[in-house]
Amino acid sequence: MPAMRRIQYHRYGGPELMRLEEFELASPGAGKVVVRVLAAAANPMDWKIRNGDTKLLTGRRFPRGLGHDFAGVVEEVGEGVTRFKPGDAVLGAMSIKDSGAFAEVVAADEKQIVMKPAQLSYEQAAALPTVGVTAWQAVIGKGKLQAGQSIFINGCLGGVGRTAAQIALMRGASVAGSCRPTARQDAEALGIAPVVDFDFDPSPLRRRFDVVFDTAGTLAVKAARALHKPGGRVVDINGSPAKLARSISSRDFHLLIAKYQSEDLEYLAQAAAEGKLSVPVARTVPLTDAIGALTELEHERTPKGGKLVITPYS
């Protein structure tokens, strides 16, 4: 396969290390699928990995590609792949160790790819995998939320928070949450009530929720536990050694490290195709402009209200 371009880096560190460079993609190994990328979406995990926060998992082999979530068209399949064929429109995610979705082409694990519904654009499809799977496994997997129950989402309008709110509402649960004061109306329009500021007093909401989901990592454990009912659960997705230890020793605190599963992603993609689930896209940039846009997102957290999506061509 001829050399392609991707955003990559040659050592762990800040955004100034990102480069748009040529790389050679080897023929797909067993269980791998080569996809021509038509859209890729950014997530905070992308720069956390580049910064070296997960180097114990990702190792020290460089250069490393950047990015995980993508959508595109299958070009080639490796040995043993039976679910896909060249020409299939798909969406999926690279593994943490592999990464490299901000590219013209990727080789991803068959188990982390699903067919793209025709109703979704490639940009919409690329925005879905990480936030969708994380929200689903937090709300349904760890939280075990049922119809008629209630959930409080700290950071209810972030990518994961907004998706979690929609999943909970689809399941017939009621949703409350916290967000910036300027975004209160957006949260209420989504069906979230009550909506409070990030620095809210938990006392009026004491023991009201079956699940408390902290997407932002800013909710004190004592406050989170004050919010849930007896027998309720706290779910956190912001890992740390202290939270891992608490998750192991506690009955009500659960730290989620999401794992891509095609069954989850297929369900979410179908829900999005049916209009039940939406992950907004706030900005789309070509690959040639992506480093600047990624740096701005990392430093300024802009654009707000949706995903940054990268396309390979202008």
Salt bridges, closest charged atoms under 4 A:
GLU21 OE1 - HIS10 NE2 2.86
ASP46 OD1 - HIS68 ND1 2.86
GLU75 OE2 - ARG36 NE 2.83
ASP88 OD1 - LYS85 NZ 3.04
ASP98 OD2 - LYS32 NZ 3.13
GLU104 OE2 - ARG5 NE 2.98
ASP197 OD1 - ARG184 NH2 3.36
ASP210 OD2 - LYS229 NZ 3.51
ASP236 OD2 - LYS243 NZ 3.00
ASP252 OD1 - ARG225 NH2 3.00
ASP252 OD2 - HIS228 NE2 2.81
GLU266 OE2 - ARG83 NH2 3.64
GLU274 OE1 - LYS276 NZ 3.12
GLU296 OE1 - ARG283 NH1 3.54
GLU298 OE2 - ARG50 NH2 2.82
